Amino acid sequence: MAPVSLTWLRALDRPDLLAPSTAAALTSWASTRPEVADEVRVAEIDPDLADTAAMTEAYGLPLSASVNCVLVAGRRAGDERIAAAAVRATTRADVNNAVKRLLDVRKASFLPMDRAVADSGMEYGGITPLGLPPEYRVLVDASVQQPHPDSGEPVIIGSGLRRSKLLLPGALLASAPGVEVVDGLALA
């Protein structure tokens, strides 16, 4: 059941509320999995409330329903390796162990905000695992695909824009093209 404090509409019916790359990714995904068109929803929010803590408080949403996406990079033999790490907002991404190991780098760090925005084509506070550049690895913590005891089944993620959020079943997010489900990606 969708949270009632926001009006959730079919995301593909409102491409104006999606970053162009997110809209393209959803359109492509729906062409191979028709249920995506109905199950991925979007709601308009106040862009000043795009940060997870502010949004959940303002709209009366459980923090555990939100999934945050951070961009992380490291180098190996001169080659940069970038991944998106998506974890529930009640946890944090294990950048220093899990992400570093998965990227096979000596050190992993968050991408600076200006670079994350420029490279992803998304707005800060709206970066989402859907529609990232194809060379990025997209890592999703395994817990995201299971209903959370506090918030139930759907998860809330960015839309690529600060002025909207996406809602979809966690299991569907975990099955998105290019997603790698990782046990232990999140730290409590």
N, C-alpha and C positions, 0 to 999 in steps of 0.2 A: 504494500500500500504506500502510495506517495505521500510525503509530508503535505499537510493541508495549508500551511502558511504561505505557500507560493502557488502560482498557477503554472502547472507543468503541461506543456504542449509537445506534440511530436516535433522532434528537433529538425527533421528534414522539411517540415512545413515552415520553419522559421530560420532560413539560412542567414538572415540579417543578424541573428543572435549568435552566430558561429564565426570563428576565424575561418578564412577561406580554406586553409589546409584541413581544418577539422570538418568543414562541410564536404570537402572532396573525399576525405577518408570515410565519412559516414555513408556518402552516396555509393562509393565503391563497395564498402562492406555490405550494405543493404542489397546490392545487386547479386551477391552470392548467398546472403542470409536474409531473406525477406523479413523475418521477425524484427530485425534491427530497426526498420522503419517505424514500427509501433512501440518497441520497448525502450528506445533511447528518447528521452524527453528533455526539454530545455525550459528554463524559467528565467525571466528577466529579473535582475536584482539591481540595487543601487550600486554603482561601481565603487563608491567609497566604502562599501561593505564586502568587497571581494575577498579580503583576507579571511581565512577560515574561522578564526575565533570571533571576529566581528559579525560575519554572516550567520553563524549558528546562533549567536546570542540574539541578533536583531530579528531573525525569522523563526525563532523557537525550534530550531532543528537540533537533533542529537549530534554532538561532536563525532561520535563513533560512525555516523553515516558518511562523513566526509573522507575522501581519499585525496591526499596531497601528492603532487607530482613535482619532483625536483630533478634538475639536470646536473649530472656529475661527469667530470672528465679526468682522464689520466693519460700518461704517455708510456709507451713501451717501444724501445728502439727507434725513437724519433717520431713514431706514429701516434697521433692523438686518437683516443678511444672515448666515445661519449655514450652515456646511457641515461635514460629517464628511469627514475625509481619512484614507483607509486605505492604508498603505504597509507593505512588508516591514520587519520589526524590525531588519534589518541596514542600513536606511536611515532617513531622517527626512523628514517632509513639508516641502516647500518652501513654507512659509507666507508668507514675505516677497515671493515672486514669483508662483509658479503659483497658489496659493490666492487671494492678493490680486487677481490679474488675473481669475481665474474669478468671483470674487464682485463684481468691479468696484467695489472700495473703495480708499480711500487707504491705510488701515492695517488689517491683519488680526492678531488676537491669539487665543491659546488662551482658551477659555471658562474662567473660574475653576472649580475642582473642585466647589464646592457648587452652582453654577448648572448645570454640565454634568450632574451627578447628578439634580438636581431637574427640569430641563427634559427630559432623555432618559428618565427613569423607570428608569434603569439604575444599577448600582453602579459606583463608581470601581474601575478595574482590570478591569472586565467590559464596558465600553462597546463596542458592536458596530455595524457598518453596517446590521444587520438589525433593523428595528423602531423606528427613530428617528422623531421627529415628521415628518409628511408635508411640512412647509414647509422642512425641511433639505435642502440639496443633499447627495448622497452621492457623493463623489469617490473613485475607486479607481485607484491607479497601474497603468498598463498592464502592468508586469512581474508583477503578481499573477496574471494569467491564464495565464502561461507556467510550465511546470515549472521549478523552480530547480535548477541543477546540483548543489547540495549536499543538497537536501531532497526533490526530486522534485515530484510533482503536488499533493498536498493542502496546504491552508493551514489554520492554526489561528487562530481569531479568538475574541473574547469571545462570551459567551452572554447578556450583560446582567447576569449575576451573577458575583460573585467566586469562587464555589465550583464553577464548571464552565467548560469551553471547548468551542467547536464546531470540527469538522473537516469540510472540504468541498473539492472541486476548485476551484482558483483560477479556472478558466474559468466555473464555475457561479456563484461569488460575483460575478464581473464581469458576469454576465447577470441578476443579481437585479433585481427591479422598482425603478426609480428610480435605479439606479446609473449614473454617468457614468464611463466609462473614460478616463483622462487620461494621455497621454504626458508624462513629465517631472514628474509630481507629487512624485516622491521624489528626494532628494539622497543621494548615497553618503556 
